[in-house]
């Protein structure tokens, strides 16, 4: 029998996937660990406002429930473990100094989950903010090492907590750099970012490239202090 190969014809390649053909994530439950902090509250507010079901987590369930009641839009509050268990996608927005301890304590609850790390390891001195380099290379890589049974990605690093929490701001005009090892996972995170008006999720490489993305926040802090702004990042020509 003659086949395309034996006839000298190269097998047809599947058409390249459109990078902007992203999945529907509207039915997924999003948990935000550190949801009572400024960044976590802001992300929870924007996603819930966009129609996403959101649960914010805190070490104390009562604190999370109080913050959820303030945010409205159907946001729920729970302790970190329950938040992780009940969520499909879990955003990690805890302070850097509590990052490792928090994730170590939730390894079982986060198993099988899509984890989105948005923690920026930074130090501060009289010269301003500067990047720290974790032993693993980045906060995201630390998360991947601590959560071997989770699907770890990195995103939402460059967002202004002030703008996120301001109800008078209708659109957050910025790109979200998304990093991860699986295209299916980074597509989900890109789609989640795109739920927020003005935002666009942009694939930015594998987790080994997360350090420079996390570190850029130190530069943005300097920009914002000099120009009294809430600068984000836009990627051109895509």
Buried (B, 14 or more C-beta within 10 A) or exposed (E): EEEEEEEEEEEEEEEEEEEEEBEEBEEBBBBBBBBBBBBBBBBBBBBBBBEBBBBBBBBEBEBBBEBBEEBEBEBBBBBBBBBBBBBBBBBBBBEBEEBBEBBEBBBEBBEEBBBBBBBBBBEEEEEBBBBBEBEBBBBBBBBBBBBEEBBBBBBBBBBBBEBBBBEEBEEBEBBBBBBBEEEEBBBBBBBBBBBBEBBBBBBBBBBEBBBEBBBBBBBBBBEBEEEEEBBBBEEEEE
